[in-house]
Amino acid sequence: MRKLVILTIISICITSCGLTTPLYYWGASTLNGATTYENLTYKNYDTQTPESICKLIHMYEDLVTHPGGIRKLPPPGICAEYGYMLLVPGNAEIFEKHATPTQKKIFISTDYASFFPEKGKEMMLKEIELYPESAKFIAPLIDRLCN
C-alpha cells in the first residue's frame, strides 16, 4: 500500500510538470526547440539585414499586441526592445523600403519616419508601466533616444 501511495505521488508530480503554462508567450516553438523570438533576435544580431529588421519589428508588434501565457502581458523587456528597435536611426526607412505588405499592414500609419519615434517612446513607457522596476534603466534611455 505504501509503495502504491509513493508511486501515485511521483506520477502526479511528473504529470503536473508537463501541464504547466508559461507565464509569458515568446512566440511559437520552432523545430529546433527555440521560440520565434529567440530565432529572429539571434539571426538579426548575428547577421543584420533589412529583411531581418523587418521580421523582428513585425514579431515584436505581434508579441506586444497578442500577449499570451498565464499573465496575458508582453514578456519582460519586449516593449523596451521593441521601442529601441523603432527608435534606432534608419530603421523607419529600412522598414518602409524592405517590409512586405503583410508586415506593413500591422501599422495604422504609412509615415514611418514620424510614426516610429512616437511608437518607440510609447513602447518604452509601456515597459515602465508594466514592469515598474525597469524605470531605472528605461528612463535614461528615453531621455537619450527621444530628446
FENZI-V768324 format. One line per field, one symbol per residue. phi: phi as a letter, one per 20 degrees, with the letter a starting at -180 (. if undefined). Layout:
phi->???
//
This chain:
phi->.fffffffffffffffffdfeffcddoffdfeneeggfffffffefcfcgffffffffffgfffecfcmfflcfggnfffffgfgfefgnffffffedffgfffffdfddeffefffffffgffffgfffcgfegfeegfffffedd
//
